[in-house]
Amino acid sequence: MTQNVIHLTRRSTTATPTNTPHDLAAMAAHQEAENALAMALHYLRSSASNIPGATRKAVQALGALNRLHTPANMPAPAGAGARALASLEG
């Protein structure tokens, strides 16, 4: 009885590290947005419902998300955080 053997080509299993400055900045902004949103939810779910704290953290998350969409060589517009806070407050 002969066995059927399939030989697979060997591929590199190691991932290429993302250590360019742009990639690192994007990962940091993503992490900052996640952490800020988690804290905003924590403030809202607590028994005291810290609305001002949750608002500040939501604005911080918006700033981090804006940094993800801004090209690396273009600075963020001045006053973007204040405009975001004003839009949240109505």
Phi and psi in radians as a Rosetta constraint file:
Dihedral C 1 N 2 CA 2 C 2 CIRCULARHARMONIC -1.737 0.35
Dihedral N 2 CA 2 C 2 N 3 CIRCULARHARMONIC 2.541 0.35
Dihedral C 2 N 3 CA 3 C 3 CIRCULARHARMONIC -1.712 0.35
Dihedral N 3 CA 3 C 3 N 4 CIRCULARHARMONIC 2.423 0.35
Dihedral C 3 N 4 CA 4 C 4 CIRCULARHARMONIC -1.486 0.35
Dihedral N 4 CA 4 C 4 N 5 CIRCULARHARMONIC 2.124 0.35
Dihedral C 4 N 5 CA 5 C 5 CIRCULARHARMONIC -2.048 0.35
Dihedral N 5 CA 5 C 5 N 6 CIRCULARHARMONIC 2.234 0.35
Dihedral C 5 N 6 CA 6 C 6 CIRCULARHARMONIC -1.838 0.35
Dihedral N 6 CA 6 C 6 N 7 CIRCULARHARMONIC 2.102 0.35
Dihedral C 6 N 7 CA 7 C 7 CIRCULARHARMONIC -1.607 0.35
Dihedral N 7 CA 7 C 7 N 8 CIRCULARHARMONIC 2.146 0.35
Dihedral C 7 N 8 CA 8 C 8 CIRCULARHARMONIC -1.700 0.35
Dihedral N 8 CA 8 C 8 N 9 CIRCULARHARMONIC 2.528 0.35
Dihedral C 8 N 9 CA 9 C 9 CIRCULARHARMONIC -1.312 0.35
Dihedral N 9 CA 9 C 9 N 10 CIRCULARHARMONIC 2.549 0.35
Dihedral C 9 N 10 CA 10 C 10 CIRCULARHARMONIC -1.529 0.35
Dihedral N 10 CA 10 C 10 N 11 CIRCULARHARMONIC 2.239 0.35
Dihedral C 10 N 11 CA 11 C 11 CIRCULARHARMONIC -2.010 0.35
Dihedral N 11 CA 11 C 11 N 12 CIRCULARHARMONIC 2.738 0.35
Dihedral C 11 N 12 CA 12 C 12 CIRCULARHARMONIC -1.201 0.35
Dihedral N 12 CA 12 C 12 N 13 CIRCULARHARMONIC 2.237 0.35
Dihedral C 12 N 13 CA 13 C 13 CIRCULARHARMONIC -1.723 0.35
Dihedral N 13 CA 13 C 13 N 14 CIRCULARHARMONIC -0.078 0.35
Dihedral C 13 N 14 CA 14 C 14 CIRCULARHARMONIC -1.527 0.35
Dihedral N 14 CA 14 C 14 N 15 CIRCULARHARMONIC 2.405 0.35
Dihedral C 14 N 15 CA 15 C 15 CIRCULARHARMONIC -1.406 0.35
Dihedral N 15 CA 15 C 15 N 16 CIRCULARHARMONIC 2.614 0.35
Dihedral C 15 N 16 CA 16 C 16 CIRCULARHARMONIC -1.348 0.35
Dihedral N 16 CA 16 C 16 N 17 CIRCULARHARMONIC 2.174 0.35
Dihedral C 16 N 17 CA 17 C 17 CIRCULARHARMONIC -1.180 0.35
Dihedral N 17 CA 17 C 17 N 18 CIRCULARHARMONIC 2.522 0.35
Dihedral C 17 N 18 CA 18 C 18 CIRCULARHARMONIC -1.754 0.35
Dihedral N 18 CA 18 C 18 N 19 CIRCULARHARMONIC 1.624 0.35
Dihedral C 18 N 19 CA 19 C 19 CIRCULARHARMONIC -2.151 0.35
Dihedral N 19 CA 19 C 19 N 20 CIRCULARHARMONIC 0.361 0.35
Dihedral C 19 N 20 CA 20 C 20 CIRCULARHARMONIC -1.319 0.35
Dihedral N 20 CA 20 C 20 N 21 CIRCULARHARMONIC 2.679 0.35
Dihedral C 20 N 21 CA 21 C 21 CIRCULARHARMONIC -1.000 0.35
Dihedral N 21 CA 21 C 21 N 22 CIRCULARHARMONIC -0.654 0.35
Dihedral C 21 N 22 CA 22 C 22 CIRCULARHARMONIC -1.144 0.35
Dihedral N 22 CA 22 C 22 N 23 CIRCULARHARMONIC -0.759 0.35
Dihedral C 22 N 23 CA 23 C 23 CIRCULARHARMONIC -1.128 0.35
Dihedral N 23 CA 23 C 23 N 24 CIRCULARHARMONIC -0.737 0.35
Dihedral C 23 N 24 CA 24 C 24 CIRCULARHARMONIC -1.138 0.35
Dihedral N 24 CA 24 C 24 N 25 CIRCULARHARMONIC -0.696 0.35
Dihedral C 24 N 25 CA 25 C 25 CIRCULARHARMONIC -1.149 0.35
Dihedral N 25 CA 25 C 25 N 26 CIRCULARHARMONIC -0.669 0.35
Dihedral C 25 N 26 CA 26 C 26 CIRCULARHARMONIC -1.153 0.35
Dihedral N 26 CA 26 C 26 N 27 CIRCULARHARMONIC -0.737 0.35
Dihedral C 26 N 27 CA 27 C 27 CIRCULARHARMONIC -1.127 0.35
Dihedral N 27 CA 27 C 27 N 28 CIRCULARHARMONIC -0.697 0.35
Dihedral C 27 N 28 CA 28 C 28 CIRCULARHARMONIC -1.144 0.35
Dihedral N 28 CA 28 C 28 N 29 CIRCULARHARMONIC -0.736 0.35
Dihedral C 28 N 29 CA 29 C 29 CIRCULARHARMONIC -1.148 0.35
Dihedral N 29 CA 29 C 29 N 30 CIRCULARHARMONIC -0.689 0.35
Dihedral C 29 N 30 CA 30 C 30 CIRCULARHARMONIC -1.102 0.35
Dihedral N 30 CA 30 C 30 N 31 CIRCULARHARMONIC -0.774 0.35
Dihedral C 30 N 31 CA 31 C 31 CIRCULARHARMONIC -1.139 0.35
Dihedral N 31 CA 31 C 31 N 32 CIRCULARHARMONIC -0.710 0.35
Dihedral C 31 N 32 CA 32 C 32 CIRCULARHARMONIC -1.107 0.35
Dihedral N 32 CA 32 C 32 N 33 CIRCULARHARMONIC -0.720 0.35
Dihedral C 32 N 33 CA 33 C 33 CIRCULARHARMONIC -1.115 0.35
Dihedral N 33 CA 33 C 33 N 34 CIRCULARHARMONIC -0.765 0.35
Dihedral C 33 N 34 CA 34 C 34 CIRCULARHARMONIC -1.083 0.35
Dihedral N 34 CA 34 C 34 N 35 CIRCULARHARMONIC -0.805 0.35
Dihedral C 34 N 35 CA 35 C 35 CIRCULARHARMONIC -1.117 0.35
Dihedral N 35 CA 35 C 35 N 36 CIRCULARHARMONIC -0.728 0.35
Dihedral C 35 N 36 CA 36 C 36 CIRCULARHARMONIC -1.138 0.35
Dihedral N 36 CA 36 C 36 N 37 CIRCULARHARMONIC -0.719 0.35
Dihedral C 36 N 37 CA 37 C 37 CIRCULARHARMONIC -1.170 0.35
Dihedral N 37 CA 37 C 37 N 38 CIRCULARHARMONIC -0.648 0.35
Dihedral C 37 N 38 CA 38 C 38 CIRCULARHARMONIC -1.114 0.35
Dihedral N 38 CA 38 C 38 N 39 CIRCULARHARMONIC -0.723 0.35
Dihedral C 38 N 39 CA 39 C 39 CIRCULARHARMONIC -1.193 0.35
Dihedral N 39 CA 39 C 39 N 40 CIRCULARHARMONIC -0.660 0.35
Dihedral C 39 N 40 CA 40 C 40 CIRCULARHARMONIC -1.057 0.35
Dihedral N 40 CA 40 C 40 N 41 CIRCULARHARMONIC -0.773 0.35
Dihedral C 40 N 41 CA 41 C 41 CIRCULARHARMONIC -1.117 0.35
Dihedral N 41 CA 41 C 41 N 42 CIRCULARHARMONIC -0.681 0.35
Dihedral C 41 N 42 CA 42 C 42 CIRCULARHARMONIC -1.065 0.35
Dihedral N 42 CA 42 C 42 N 43 CIRCULARHARMONIC -0.776 0.35
Dihedral C 42 N 43 CA 43 C 43 CIRCULARHARMONIC -1.109 0.35
Dihedral N 43 CA 43 C 43 N 44 CIRCULARHARMONIC -0.650 0.35
Dihedral C 43 N 44 CA 44 C 44 CIRCULARHARMONIC -1.283 0.35
Dihedral N 44 CA 44 C 44 N 45 CIRCULARHARMONIC -0.601 0.35
Dihedral C 44 N 45 CA 45 C 45 CIRCULARHARMONIC -1.452 0.35
Dihedral N 45 CA 45 C 45 N 46 CIRCULARHARMONIC -0.251 0.35
Dihedral C 45 N 46 CA 46 C 46 CIRCULARHARMONIC -1.207 0.35
Dihedral N 46 CA 46 C 46 N 47 CIRCULARHARMONIC 2.796 0.35
Dihedral C 46 N 47 CA 47 C 47 CIRCULARHARMONIC -1.117 0.35
Dihedral N 47 CA 47 C 47 N 48 CIRCULARHARMONIC -0.477 0.35
Dihedral C 47 N 48 CA 48 C 48 CIRCULARHARMONIC -1.484 0.35
Dihedral N 48 CA 48 C 48 N 49 CIRCULARHARMONIC -0.261 0.35
Dihedral C 48 N 49 CA 49 C 49 CIRCULARHARMONIC 0.828 0.35
Dihedral N 49 CA 49 C 49 N 50 CIRCULARHARMONIC 1.339 0.35
Dihedral C 49 N 50 CA 50 C 50 CIRCULARHARMONIC -1.359 0.35
Dihedral N 50 CA 50 C 50 N 51 CIRCULARHARMONIC 1.461 0.35
Dihedral C 50 N 51 CA 51 C 51 CIRCULARHARMONIC -1.132 0.35
Dihedral N 51 CA 51 C 51 N 52 CIRCULARHARMONIC -0.793 0.35
Dihedral C 51 N 52 CA 52 C 52 CIRCULARHARMONIC -1.064 0.35
Dihedral N 52 CA 52 C 52 N 53 CIRCULARHARMONIC -0.695 0.35
Dihedral C 52 N 53 CA 53 C 53 CIRCULARHARMONIC -1.138 0.35
Dihedral N 53 CA 53 C 53 N 54 CIRCULARHARMONIC -0.716 0.35
Dihedral C 53 N 54 CA 54 C 54 CIRCULARHARMONIC -1.137 0.35
Dihedral N 54 CA 54 C 54 N 55 CIRCULARHARMONIC -0.656 0.35
Dihedral C 54 N 55 CA 55 C 55 CIRCULARHARMONIC -1.137 0.35
Dihedral N 55 CA 55 C 55 N 56 CIRCULARHARMONIC -0.778 0.35
Dihedral C 55 N 56 CA 56 C 56 CIRCULARHARMONIC -1.048 0.35
Dihedral N 56 CA 56 C 56 N 57 CIRCULARHARMONIC -0.754 0.35
Dihedral C 56 N 57 CA 57 C 57 CIRCULARHARMONIC -1.205 0.35
Dihedral N 57 CA 57 C 57 N 58 CIRCULARHARMONIC -0.606 0.35
Dihedral C 57 N 58 CA 58 C 58 CIRCULARHARMONIC -1.146 0.35
Dihedral N 58 CA 58 C 58 N 59 CIRCULARHARMONIC -0.691 0.35
Dihedral C 58 N 59 CA 59 C 59 CIRCULARHARMONIC -1.159 0.35
Dihedral N 59 CA 59 C 59 N 60 CIRCULARHARMONIC -0.678 0.35
Dihedral C 59 N 60 CA 60 C 60 CIRCULARHARMONIC -1.079 0.35
Dihedral N 60 CA 60 C 60 N 61 CIRCULARHARMONIC -0.720 0.35
Dihedral C 60 N 61 CA 61 C 61 CIRCULARHARMONIC -1.138 0.35
Dihedral N 61 CA 61 C 61 N 62 CIRCULARHARMONIC -0.692 0.35
Dihedral C 61 N 62 CA 62 C 62 CIRCULARHARMONIC -1.088 0.35
Dihedral N 62 CA 62 C 62 N 63 CIRCULARHARMONIC -0.685 0.35
Dihedral C 62 N 63 CA 63 C 63 CIRCULARHARMONIC -1.095 0.35
Dihedral N 63 CA 63 C 63 N 64 CIRCULARHARMONIC -0.722 0.35
Dihedral C 63 N 64 CA 64 C 64 CIRCULARHARMONIC -1.158 0.35
Dihedral N 64 CA 64 C 64 N 65 CIRCULARHARMONIC -0.694 0.35
Dihedral C 64 N 65 CA 65 C 65 CIRCULARHARMONIC -1.158 0.35
Dihedral N 65 CA 65 C 65 N 66 CIRCULARHARMONIC -0.639 0.35
Dihedral C 65 N 66 CA 66 C 66 CIRCULARHARMONIC -1.117 0.35
Dihedral N 66 CA 66 C 66 N 67 CIRCULARHARMONIC -0.638 0.35
Dihedral C 66 N 67 CA 67 C 67 CIRCULARHARMONIC -1.151 0.35
Dihedral N 67 CA 67 C 67 N 68 CIRCULARHARMONIC -0.506 0.35
Dihedral C 67 N 68 CA 68 C 68 CIRCULARHARMONIC -1.186 0.35
Dihedral N 68 CA 68 C 68 N 69 CIRCULARHARMONIC -0.542 0.35
Dihedral C 68 N 69 CA 69 C 69 CIRCULARHARMONIC -1.664 0.35
Dihedral N 69 CA 69 C 69 N 70 CIRCULARHARMONIC -0.141 0.35
Dihedral C 69 N 70 CA 70 C 70 CIRCULARHARMONIC -1.526 0.35
Dihedral N 70 CA 70 C 70 N 71 CIRCULARHARMONIC 2.297 0.35
Dihedral C 70 N 71 CA 71 C 71 CIRCULARHARMONIC -1.003 0.35
Dihedral N 71 CA 71 C 71 N 72 CIRCULARHARMONIC 2.633 0.35
Dihedral C 71 N 72 CA 72 C 72 CIRCULARHARMONIC -1.092 0.35
Dihedral N 72 CA 72 C 72 N 73 CIRCULARHARMONIC -0.524 0.35
Dihedral C 72 N 73 CA 73 C 73 CIRCULARHARMONIC -1.638 0.35
Dihedral N 73 CA 73 C 73 N 74 CIRCULARHARMONIC 0.102 0.35
Dihedral C 73 N 74 CA 74 C 74 CIRCULARHARMONIC -1.981 0.35
Dihedral N 74 CA 74 C 74 N 75 CIRCULARHARMONIC 2.145 0.35
Dihedral C 74 N 75 CA 75 C 75 CIRCULARHARMONIC -1.249 0.35
Dihedral N 75 CA 75 C 75 N 76 CIRCULARHARMONIC 2.712 0.35
Dihedral C 75 N 76 CA 76 C 76 CIRCULARHARMONIC -1.221 0.35
Dihedral N 76 CA 76 C 76 N 77 CIRCULARHARMONIC 2.569 0.35
Dihedral C 76 N 77 CA 77 C 77 CIRCULARHARMONIC -1.155 0.35
Dihedral N 77 CA 77 C 77 N 78 CIRCULARHARMONIC 2.531 0.35
Dihedral C 77 N 78 CA 78 C 78 CIRCULARHARMONIC -1.190 0.35
Dihedral N 78 CA 78 C 78 N 79 CIRCULARHARMONIC 2.394 0.35
Dihedral C 78 N 79 CA 79 C 79 CIRCULARHARMONIC 1.403 0.35
Dihedral N 79 CA 79 C 79 N 80 CIRCULARHARMONIC 0.212 0.35
Dihedral C 79 N 80 CA 80 C 80 CIRCULARHARMONIC -1.119 0.35
Dihedral N 80 CA 80 C 80 N 81 CIRCULARHARMONIC -0.660 0.35
Dihedral C 80 N 81 CA 81 C 81 CIRCULARHARMONIC -1.149 0.35
Dihedral N 81 CA 81 C 81 N 82 CIRCULARHARMONIC -0.700 0.35
Dihedral C 81 N 82 CA 82 C 82 CIRCULARHARMONIC -1.157 0.35
Dihedral N 82 CA 82 C 82 N 83 CIRCULARHARMONIC -0.676 0.35
Dihedral C 82 N 83 CA 83 C 83 CIRCULARHARMONIC -1.174 0.35
Dihedral N 83 CA 83 C 83 N 84 CIRCULARHARMONIC -0.672 0.35
Dihedral C 83 N 84 CA 84 C 84 CIRCULARHARMONIC -1.147 0.35
Dihedral N 84 CA 84 C 84 N 85 CIRCULARHARMONIC -0.718 0.35
Dihedral C 84 N 85 CA 85 C 85 CIRCULARHARMONIC -1.122 0.35
Dihedral N 85 CA 85 C 85 N 86 CIRCULARHARMONIC -0.725 0.35
Dihedral C 85 N 86 CA 86 C 86 CIRCULARHARMONIC -1.110 0.35
Dihedral N 86 CA 86 C 86 N 87 CIRCULARHARMONIC -0.651 0.35
Dihedral C 86 N 87 CA 87 C 87 CIRCULARHARMONIC -1.236 0.35
Dihedral N 87 CA 87 C 87 N 88 CIRCULARHARMONIC -0.514 0.35
Dihedral C 87 N 88 CA 88 C 88 CIRCULARHARMONIC -1.281 0.35
Dihedral N 88 CA 88 C 88 N 89 CIRCULARHARMONIC -0.614 0.35
Dihedral C 88 N 89 CA 89 C 89 CIRCULARHARMONIC -1.397 0.35
Dihedral N 89 CA 89 C 89 N 90 CIRCULARHARMONIC -0.255 0.35
